[in-house]
Amino acid sequence: MNVVIIGAQWGDEGKGKIVDFLAADAQIVVRFSGGANAGHTIVLGEEKYALHLVPSGILYPDKTVILGSGMVIDPEALFNELSMLEKKGIHWQGRVLISDRAHIVLPRYREMDRDAEAQRVKPIGTTGRGIGIAYAQKASRDGVRLADMDDDDRLVNLTQEDRAWLVRWREKLLPLCVDLIGYLRQHRNSWRLFEGAQGALLDIDTGTYPFVSSGMSCAAGAAAQGGIGPRNIDRVLGVFKAYSTRVGNGPFPTEFVDDSEGSLSQYIRKVGNEYGTTTGRPRRCGYLDLVALRYACAVNSIDRLVLTHLDVYDGLDEFEACIGYRIGDRVVEDFPASIRDLEQAKPILRTFQGWKTNLGTCRTYDELPLRAQEYIEFIEEFVETPISIVSVGSDRNQTIVRESPWIK
């Protein structure tokens, strides 16, 4: 069985925890896109694990995790991460594989990335890790794949410095190399979990272009870059938070206007720990955007949703969610492609009553207070997609499963 899990907002939805939770029942976890610009934080008891390249399932000792064909790999970042895991007692040898079709991030890409960002009149807000350059090189057919690292004919167009650098990493990377398509075909009867990076609204084709990631963060990326065909996807899960956040520049129709000390924005950021795993940057916070969420469900064929950070609202008397936009004199109910329209959009809000209860101790849906259930059911009706999992805290056991994704 093949289950795809993606972010249904602008990233940072809590996918890492959910992938880690669902990986308990999977044999193989494949991350199909992105690079070291992504970040997942997983909490196990008192221990925190910040992962950027390695799929979240690595924390289980019996799982195989694969960096897929759509990923761009920074070897230095990867082996720093593997070293961190080893120091924390996570033995990864023999369990971490890399698709032979994945691309390599060369050191000079970082400087090229920063230079390109500096020259933009309106910066995108990249992490400066060379990810966008790696994808651009890939599209222009000038990239370097793992399969090319020991092929001198393929490396002839690189500088001497690039080739020397690749030689230094060759012996460490090539033992992890795998033919992803062949490997998954051989393990066709396994339960496989396909993990996306960033979120649906950052996808290069269907996100808020040009303020997007350079890779595919849509569900279709699991088929294009995860080693399986589209007809072999059994279920698509979309993860979203009870509110919205965004890192970097770009339109954000439901962003809180007031970010001063004591504001709702500051409250959400503090209680939800809304700081980038990769960059440490404070995330922009706003109301849950149901217009954008419904769009993400439609464009990605999301058939089940996962709601996270619901407990962040525990201390509020009331809160709001966006059910439409006002753009000039128009009321808009569908997510527009135009950046100008999104920047001018004003959210139409609906108010919900808070529950003033600690949700972190709830372990079944029926234990949630009625007002929390009403909020969940309103979301389901609005976006026309069931919510099958609800996270009420950062720990694995603070997860309410209404329906297992592993049941066809």
Residue pairs with C-beta under 8 A, 6 or more apart in sequence:
1 191
1 192
1 234
1 235
1 406
1 408
2 192
2 194
2 222
2 228
2 232
2 233
2 234
2 235
3 22
3 26
3 191
3 192
3 193
3 194
3 234
3 235
3 236
3 237
3 405
3 406
4 194
4 196
4 219
4 222
4 226
4 233
4 235
4 236
4 237
5 15
5 18
5 19
5 22
5 193
5 194
5 195
5 196
5 236
5 237
5 238
5 239
5 306
6 15
6 196
6 199
6 200
6 217
6 218
6 219
6 221
6 222
6 236
6 237
6 238
6 239
6 300
6 302
7 13
7 15
7 196
7 198
7 199
7 200
7 202
7 217
7 238
7 239
7 240
8 199
8 200
8 238
8 239
8 240
8 293
8 296
8 297
8 300
8 302
8 305
9 199
9 200
9 201
9 240
9 241
9 244
9 245
9 289
9 292
9 293
9 296
10 198
10 199
10 201
10 202
10 208
10 244
10 245
10 246
10 247
10 250
10 252
11 38
11 197
11 198
11 199
11 202
11 217
11 246
11 247
12 199
12 241
12 245
12 247
12 274
12 276
12 277
12 283
13 199
13 239
13 240
13 241
13 308
14 239
14 241
14 306
14 308
14 309
14 391
15 40
15 56
15 195
15 196
15 239
16 39
16 40
16 41
16 42
16 51
16 56
17 40
17 41
17 42
17 43
17 56
17 308
17 391
17 394
17 396
17 399
18 237
18 239
18 306
18 308
18 389
18 391
18 399
19 29
19 40
19 55
19 56
19 57
19 193
19 195
20 42
20 56
20 57
20 59
20 396
21 396
21 399
22 193
22 405
22 406
23 29
23 56
23 57
23 59
23 60
23 63
23 193
24 60
25 191
25 404
25 406
26 57
26 63
26 190
26 191
26 192
26 193
27 63
27 64
27 187
27 190
27 191
27 192
28 63
28 64
28 65
28 66
28 184
28 187
28 190
28 191
28 192
28 193
29 55
29 56
29 57
29 58
29 63
29 64
29 65
29 66
29 192
29 193
29 194
29 195
30 55
30 65
30 66
30 68
30 180
30 184
30 192
30 193
30 194
30 195
30 222
30 226
30 227
31 53
31 55
31 65
31 66
31 67
31 68
31 71
31 194
31 195
31 196
31 197
32 68
32 69
32 70
32 71
32 194
32 195
32 196
32 216
32 221
32 222
32 224
32 225
32 226
32 227
33 68
33 70
33 71
33 196
33 197
33 198
33 215
33 216
33 217
33 221
33 225
34 70
34 71
34 72
34 131
34 196
34 197
34 198
34 213
34 215
34 217
35 53
35 71
35 72
35 73
35 74
35 105
35 129
35 131
35 134
35 197
35 215
36 52
36 53
36 74
36 77
36 78
36 105
36 129
36 131
36 278
37 52
37 126
37 127
37 129
37 131
37 197
37 198
37 213
37 278
38 52
38 53
38 197
38 198
38 278
39 50
39 51
39 52
39 276
39 277
39 278
40 50
40 51
40 52
40 56
40 277
41 48
41 49
41 50
41 51
41 277
41 394
42 48
42 49
42 51
42 56
42 59
43 49
43 394
43 395
43 396
44 59
44 395
44 396
45 395
47 88
49 59
49 85
49 88
49 90
50 277
51 58
51 81
52 77
52 81
52 277
52 278
53 67
53 71
53 73
53 74
53 77
53 78
53 81
54 65
54 67
54 78
54 81
54 82
54 85
54 92
54 96
55 65
55 66
55 67
55 195
56 195
57 63
57 65
57 193
58 65
58 85
58 90
58 92
58 95
58 96
59 90
61 90
61 91
63 95
64 95
64 97
65 95
65 96
65 97
66 96
66 97
66 98
66 99
66 178
66 180
66 183
66 227
67 73
67 78
67 96
67 97
67 98
67 99
67 102
68 99
68 102
68 180
68 194
68 225
68 226
68 227
69 99
69 101
69 102
69 180
69 225
69 226
69 227
70 102
70 215
70 216
70 221
70 224
70 225
70 226
71 98
71 99
71 102
71 103
71 215
71 225
72 102
72 103
72 104
72 105
72 131
72 134
72 135
72 138
72 215
73 98
73 102
73 103
73 104
73 105
73 146
73 173
74 104
74 105
74 129
74 130
75 104
75 105
75 169
75 172
75 173
77 129
79 172
82 92
82 96
85 92
86 92
96 176
97 176
97 177
97 178
97 180
97 183
98 146
98 173
98 176
98 177
98 178
99 146
99 177
99 178
99 179
99 180
99 227
100 145
100 146
100 147
100 177
100 178
100 179
100 180
101 145
101 146
101 147
101 180
102 145
102 146
103 134
103 135
103 137
103 138
103 143
103 144
103 145
103 146
104 134
104 143
104 144
104 145
104 146
104 149
104 166
104 169
104 173
105 129
105 130
105 131
105 133
105 134
106 130
106 134
106 144
106 158
106 162
106 165
106 166
107 130
107 165
108 130
108 159
108 161
108 162
109 130
109 133
109 134
109 137
110 128
110 129
110 130
110 133
112 130
112 133
113 126
113 128
113 129
113 130
113 131
113 132
113 133
114 128
116 132
116 133
117 123
117 124
117 125
117 126
117 128
122 249
123 249
124 210
124 211
124 248
124 249
124 250
125 211
125 247
125 248
125 249
125 250
126 132
126 248
127 278
127 279
131 213
131 214
131 215
132 214
134 143
134 214
135 214
135 215
136 214
137 143
137 144
142 157
144 154
144 155
144 158
144 162
144 166
146 173
146 174
146 177
147 177
148 154
148 155
149 155
149 166
149 169
149 170
149 173
149 174
150 170
150 174
155 162
155 163
155 166
158 166
180 226
180 227
181 227
183 227
184 192
184 227
184 228
191 406
192 228
194 222
194 226
194 228
194 233
196 217
196 218
196 219
196 221
196 222
197 213
197 215
197 217
198 213
198 215
198 217
199 207
199 217
199 296
200 206
200 207
200 217
200 218
200 219
200 238
200 296
200 299
200 300
201 207
201 208
201 212
201 292
201 296
202 208
202 212
202 213
202 217
203 212
203 213
203 216
203 217
203 218
203 221
204 212
204 213
204 214
204 215
204 216
204 217
205 216
205 218
206 218
206 299
206 300
207 213
207 217
208 250
208 251
208 339
208 342
209 337
209 339
210 339
211 248
211 249
211 250
211 251
211 339
212 250
215 221
216 224
216 225
218 299
218 300
219 233
219 236
219 238
219 300
219 301
219 302
220 230
220 300
222 228
222 233
223 229
223 230
223 232
223 233
234 408
235 303
235 304
235 405
235 408
236 300
236 301
236 302
236 303
236 304
237 302
237 304
237 305
237 306
237 388
237 389
237 405
238 296
238 297
238 300
238 302
238 304
238 305
238 306
238 385
239 305
239 306
239 308
240 288
240 293
240 296
240 305
240 306
240 307
240 308
241 272
241 288
241 307
241 308
241 309
241 312
242 288
242 307
242 308
242 309
242 310
242 312
242 313
242 375
243 268
243 272
243 285
243 286
243 287
243 288
243 309
243 312
243 313
243 319
244 252
244 254
244 255
244 285
244 286
244 287
244 288
244 289
244 292
245 272
245 274
245 283
245 284
245 285
245 286
246 252
246 255
246 283
246 284
246 286
247 276
247 279
247 281
247 283
247 284
248 281
250 339
251 339
251 342
251 343
251 345
252 284
252 286
253 286
253 289
253 291
253 292
253 322
253 325
253 342
253 345
253 346
253 347
254 286
254 287
254 288
254 289
254 322
254 347
255 284
255 285
255 286
256 263
256 264
256 265
256 268
256 285
256 286
256 287
258 264
258 265
259 265
259 266
259 285
260 266
264 285
265 285
265 286
267 315
267 316
268 274
268 285
268 312
269 275
269 282
269 283
269 285
271 312
271 315
272 285
272 309
272 312
274 282
274 283
274 285
275 281
275 282
275 283
276 282
276 283
287 319
287 320
287 321
287 322
287 347
287 349
288 321
288 322
288 379
289 321
289 322
289 347
290 321
290 322
290 323
290 379
290 382
290 383
291 322
291 323
291 324
291 325
291 332
291 333
291 334
291 335
292 335
293 379
293 383
294 335
294 382
294 383
294 384
295 334
295 335
296 302
297 305
297 383
297 384
297 385
302 385
303 385
303 386
304 385
304 386
304 387
304 388
304 389
304 403
304 405
305 379
305 380
305 383
305 385
305 386
305 387
305 388
306 387
306 388
306 389
306 390
306 391
307 376
307 379
307 387
307 389
307 390
307 391
308 391
309 391
310 359
310 372
310 375
310 376
310 390
310 391
310 392
311 358
311 359
311 360
311 392
311 393
311 398
313 319
313 354
313 355
314 354
314 355
314 356
314 357
314 358
314 359
314 360
315 354
315 356
316 354
316 356
317 353
317 354
317 356
318 351
318 352
318 353
318 354
319 351
319 352
319 354
320 349
320 350
320 351
320 352
321 349
321 350
321 352
321 375
321 378
321 379
322 347
322 348
322 349
322 350
323 348
323 349
323 350
323 382
324 331
324 332
324 333
324 347
324 348
325 331
325 332
325 333
325 336
325 345
325 346
325 347
325 348
326 332
326 345
326 346
326 347
326 348
327 336
327 341
327 344
327 345
327 346
328 344
331 348
332 341
332 345
336 342
336 345
350 378
352 371
352 374
352 375
352 378
353 371
354 371
355 369
355 370
355 371
355 372
357 369
357 372
359 368
359 369
359 372
359 392
359 393
360 392
360 393
360 398
361 367
362 368
362 392
362 400
363 397
363 400
364 400
365 373
365 390
365 400
365 402
368 376
368 390
368 392
368 400
376 387
376 390
379 387
380 386
380 387
386 402
386 403
387 402
388 401
388 402
388 403
388 404
388 405
389 399
389 400
389 401
389 402
389 403
389 405
390 399
390 400
390 402
391 398
391 399
391 400
392 398
392 399
392 400
